[in-house]
Amino acid sequence: MERTVVYALLAMLFAGITAVIAKLGMKNVSGDVALAVRTTLIFALVWINSLAFRQVSELKLLTRNDALFLGLSGITTFLSWLFYYRAMKDGSVALVSTIDKASIVVTILLSIWILKEPLTWRLAIGGSLILSGLVVLIWK
């Protein structure tokens, strides 16, 4: 199995675990406070990881464009997490997480349009199935 697939599967596993344990941690606080606590720890762990693997030296390789796009990615990550945690505070973890994961459809469309990645029949069918599942979940 390719390393990329292994990493993606591990990301999937930890994302699934994250949603459930985050909900357990929000019994007495708002989603916003829960997000602040989680993000503070993430910030520290990301820097520890970068320092441990000596990747901090790569900062000098960042171009202005790289920094702009990474900054924009940080803003969209914040907005995604903000609304995700607000939804999870009061909603069903299974429903909120499933709807959130439908962001894959947005990613597919933007990767084809902006990054010029190819649309394969497997990607089209997979994206369509995800979109169909989303419709089933939110249909009243």
N, C-alpha and C positions, 0 to 999 in steps of 0.2 A: 504494500500500500504506500502511496506517495506521502511524503512528509506533510505536504499541504493538506491532504485529506485527514491525516492523523490530527494535525493541529485544529482543523475545522471541527472534527468530531469532539475533541477535548473542549473546544470553545462551546459547542452545543451542550455538552454535559454540564459544564460549570455554569452556563447561563440558566439552564433548567434548575439546578440546585440553588442558584442565587435568588431566583424569584421566590421560592418557597421559604428560604431562611430570612429573606428580607421582610416578607409578610409577617413572620413570627416576631421580628424585631420592631414592628410598628404598632404594637398593641397600645402603647401609651403615648406615642408621639405622632406628629403629622408626617405625611410623606416628605415634606420639605426638610424637616429636621433629620429624618432617616437618611435622606439623600445626602445631606451635609456630612453626617457621620461617616457614611459609606465612602463618599468621595474623598474625604480627608485621609482615610486609610489607604485608598487606592493611590492617591498622590504620593504618599510616602513609599508604598511598595513599588510603584513604577520607577521612582528615582533610585531606590535600593537596587532594583533589577538592572537598571542602566549602569549604575556604578559598579556593581558586581561583575558584570560582563564587559566592562570597559568600553561601553558604547557612547559615553558622554562626549568623547573626542569627536564624534560625528557631527556635533552641533555646528562646528565651523563649516561643514559642507552644505548647510541649509542656505538656499537662495531666498531672496525676498518673496518670490512666487511660492516656494515651498512653505515658508512661514505663513503666508497669507492663507493658503489652502488648509494647512494644519490648524490655523486659528479659526477659520470658518468651520472646520470639522469639529473643533472644540465647542463652538457655539451651538451647532446642531446637536451634538452629543448632549450638552447641557439641557437643551429644550426637550430632547427625546426622553432623557432620564427624569426630568422634572414632571412631565405629564404622565410618564409611566408610573412613577411612585405615587402621584396623586390618584391615579386610577386604581392602583393596587391597594391603597389604603382602605378604600371603601368597597372595592369590587372583588370578584372572584379571580384568584391568581391564574387559574387555568384559562379563563376567558381573556383576561387582560394580556397575558403572555402570548396567547395564540394570536390575538389581534396584532400585537406588537411585532410578532415574527412575520406577519404578512408584509412588513416593510421590505421583505425580500423582493416583492413585485416592483416596488419603487426602485430598488437597487438594480434590478434587471433592466428596467426601462432606461434609467439614467446611464448605466454602463454601456448600453447599446448606443444611446444618443450622444453622450459626451465623450466616453472613452473609446468609442468605435469598436467595442468588443462584438464578436459574431453572435448572432441569434441562431442557436441550433434548435433542431426539432425537440431534443430532450429538454432544453431550457424552456422552450415555449410551452411544452406540455406540463412540465413541473410548475412553472409560474401560473399557468391556467388552473391547475389543480389547487394551488395555494389560494388564488383569487376566489375560486369556487368555494373553498372551505370558509374563507372570510365571509362571503355572502351568506352562507348557511348559518354561521355563528351570529351575525348581526341582524338577520332578517327577523322582523317581528310579526 
